[in-house]
Amino acid sequence: MSKETGGNAFPAQPKLRSSLGYEVVPQGGMTLRDYFAAKAMQAIIMGNQAHFASMTAGAVGDAYAVADLMLAERAKP
């Protein structure tokens, strides 16, 4: 787990054998930070009753700021 990103939001399973006999290697996926930011962005969009196309870089930065605060709070003992 990375302290900055929180690790993977949905940790991958180990290598699996397919029914055809070859190995399936899952990808890492999004980080927990990205997942938190996406959830925060949903709230920002709904709260502003905004359309995705009208979102600004400031709103995106705000979503990641919320995600960083969530990760910091999660890291507390």
MODELLER restraints for C-alpha pairs under 7 A, 6 or more apart:
rsr = mdl.restraints
at = mdl.atoms
rsr.add(forms.Gaussian(group=physical.xy_distance, feature=features.Distance(at['CA:1:A'], at['CA:7:A']), mean=4.19, stdev=0.5))
rsr.add(forms.Gaussian(group=physical.xy_distance, feature=features.Distance(at['CA:5:A'], at['CA:31:A']), mean=5.92, stdev=0.5))
rsr.add(forms.Gaussian(group=physical.xy_distance, feature=features.Distance(at['CA:5:A'], at['CA:32:A']), mean=6.06, stdev=0.5))
rsr.add(forms.Gaussian(group=physical.xy_distance, feature=features.Distance(at['CA:5:A'], at['CA:33:A']), mean=4.94, stdev=0.5))
rsr.add(forms.Gaussian(group=physical.xy_distance, feature=features.Distance(at['CA:6:A'], at['CA:31:A']), mean=6.57, stdev=0.5))
rsr.add(forms.Gaussian(group=physical.xy_distance, feature=features.Distance(at['CA:6:A'], at['CA:32:A']), mean=5.13, stdev=0.5))
rsr.add(forms.Gaussian(group=physical.xy_distance, feature=features.Distance(at['CA:6:A'], at['CA:33:A']), mean=6.04, stdev=0.5))
rsr.add(forms.Gaussian(group=physical.xy_distance, feature=features.Distance(at['CA:6:A'], at['CA:71:A']), mean=6.60, stdev=0.5))
rsr.add(forms.Gaussian(group=physical.xy_distance, feature=features.Distance(at['CA:7:A'], at['CA:31:A']), mean=5.44, stdev=0.5))
rsr.add(forms.Gaussian(group=physical.xy_distance, feature=features.Distance(at['CA:7:A'], at['CA:32:A']), mean=5.82, stdev=0.5))
rsr.add(forms.Gaussian(group=physical.xy_distance, feature=features.Distance(at['CA:8:A'], at['CA:28:A']), mean=6.64, stdev=0.5))
rsr.add(forms.Gaussian(group=physical.xy_distance, feature=features.Distance(at['CA:8:A'], at['CA:29:A']), mean=6.52, stdev=0.5))
rsr.add(forms.Gaussian(group=physical.xy_distance, feature=features.Distance(at['CA:8:A'], at['CA:30:A']), mean=5.89, stdev=0.5))
rsr.add(forms.Gaussian(group=physical.xy_distance, feature=features.Distance(at['CA:8:A'], at['CA:31:A']), mean=4.23, stdev=0.5))
rsr.add(forms.Gaussian(group=physical.xy_distance, feature=features.Distance(at['CA:8:A'], at['CA:32:A']), mean=5.42, stdev=0.5))
rsr.add(forms.Gaussian(group=physical.xy_distance, feature=features.Distance(at['CA:9:A'], at['CA:30:A']), mean=5.96, stdev=0.5))
rsr.add(forms.Gaussian(group=physical.xy_distance, feature=features.Distance(at['CA:9:A'], at['CA:31:A']), mean=4.97, stdev=0.5))
rsr.add(forms.Gaussian(group=physical.xy_distance, feature=features.Distance(at['CA:9:A'], at['CA:32:A']), mean=4.12, stdev=0.5))
rsr.add(forms.Gaussian(group=physical.xy_distance, feature=features.Distance(at['CA:9:A'], at['CA:35:A']), mean=6.44, stdev=0.5))
rsr.add(forms.Gaussian(group=physical.xy_distance, feature=features.Distance(at['CA:10:A'], at['CA:29:A']), mean=6.90, stdev=0.5))
rsr.add(forms.Gaussian(group=physical.xy_distance, feature=features.Distance(at['CA:11:A'], at['CA:28:A']), mean=6.85, stdev=0.5))
rsr.add(forms.Gaussian(group=physical.xy_distance, feature=features.Distance(at['CA:12:A'], at['CA:26:A']), mean=5.81, stdev=0.5))
rsr.add(forms.Gaussian(group=physical.xy_distance, feature=features.Distance(at['CA:12:A'], at['CA:27:A']), mean=6.65, stdev=0.5))
rsr.add(forms.Gaussian(group=physical.xy_distance, feature=features.Distance(at['CA:12:A'], at['CA:28:A']), mean=6.03, stdev=0.5))
rsr.add(forms.Gaussian(group=physical.xy_distance, feature=features.Distance(at['CA:13:A'], at['CA:26:A']), mean=6.63, stdev=0.5))
rsr.add(forms.Gaussian(group=physical.xy_distance, feature=features.Distance(at['CA:15:A'], at['CA:23:A']), mean=6.22, stdev=0.5))
rsr.add(forms.Gaussian(group=physical.xy_distance, feature=features.Distance(at['CA:15:A'], at['CA:24:A']), mean=5.65, stdev=0.5))
rsr.add(forms.Gaussian(group=physical.xy_distance, feature=features.Distance(at['CA:15:A'], at['CA:25:A']), mean=5.01, stdev=0.5))
rsr.add(forms.Gaussian(group=physical.xy_distance, feature=features.Distance(at['CA:15:A'], at['CA:26:A']), mean=6.91, stdev=0.5))
rsr.add(forms.Gaussian(group=physical.xy_distance, feature=features.Distance(at['CA:16:A'], at['CA:23:A']), mean=5.51, stdev=0.5))
rsr.add(forms.Gaussian(group=physical.xy_distance, feature=features.Distance(at['CA:16:A'], at['CA:24:A']), mean=5.17, stdev=0.5))
rsr.add(forms.Gaussian(group=physical.xy_distance, feature=features.Distance(at['CA:16:A'], at['CA:25:A']), mean=6.86, stdev=0.5))
rsr.add(forms.Gaussian(group=physical.xy_distance, feature=features.Distance(at['CA:17:A'], at['CA:23:A']), mean=4.65, stdev=0.5))
rsr.add(forms.Gaussian(group=physical.xy_distance, feature=features.Distance(at['CA:17:A'], at['CA:24:A']), mean=6.12, stdev=0.5))
rsr.add(forms.Gaussian(group=physical.xy_distance, feature=features.Distance(at['CA:18:A'], at['CA:24:A']), mean=6.50, stdev=0.5))
rsr.add(forms.Gaussian(group=physical.xy_distance, feature=features.Distance(at['CA:33:A'], at['CA:67:A']), mean=5.63, stdev=0.5))
rsr.add(forms.Gaussian(group=physical.xy_distance, feature=features.Distance(at['CA:33:A'], at['CA:68:A']), mean=6.90, stdev=0.5))
rsr.add(forms.Gaussian(group=physical.xy_distance, feature=features.Distance(at['CA:36:A'], at['CA:67:A']), mean=4.96, stdev=0.5))
rsr.add(forms.Gaussian(group=physical.xy_distance, feature=features.Distance(at['CA:37:A'], at['CA:63:A']), mean=4.84, stdev=0.5))
rsr.add(forms.Gaussian(group=physical.xy_distance, feature=features.Distance(at['CA:37:A'], at['CA:64:A']), mean=4.98, stdev=0.5))
rsr.add(forms.Gaussian(group=physical.xy_distance, feature=features.Distance(at['CA:37:A'], at['CA:66:A']), mean=6.80, stdev=0.5))
rsr.add(forms.Gaussian(group=physical.xy_distance, feature=features.Distance(at['CA:37:A'], at['CA:67:A']), mean=4.97, stdev=0.5))
rsr.add(forms.Gaussian(group=physical.xy_distance, feature=features.Distance(at['CA:40:A'], at['CA:63:A']), mean=5.12, stdev=0.5))
rsr.add(forms.Gaussian(group=physical.xy_distance, feature=features.Distance(at['CA:40:A'], at['CA:66:A']), mean=6.66, stdev=0.5))
rsr.add(forms.Gaussian(group=physical.xy_distance, feature=features.Distance(at['CA:41:A'], at['CA:60:A']), mean=6.95, stdev=0.5))
rsr.add(forms.Gaussian(group=physical.xy_distance, feature=features.Distance(at['CA:41:A'], at['CA:63:A']), mean=5.27, stdev=0.5))
rsr.add(forms.Gaussian(group=physical.xy_distance, feature=features.Distance(at['CA:45:A'], at['CA:51:A']), mean=6.86, stdev=0.5))
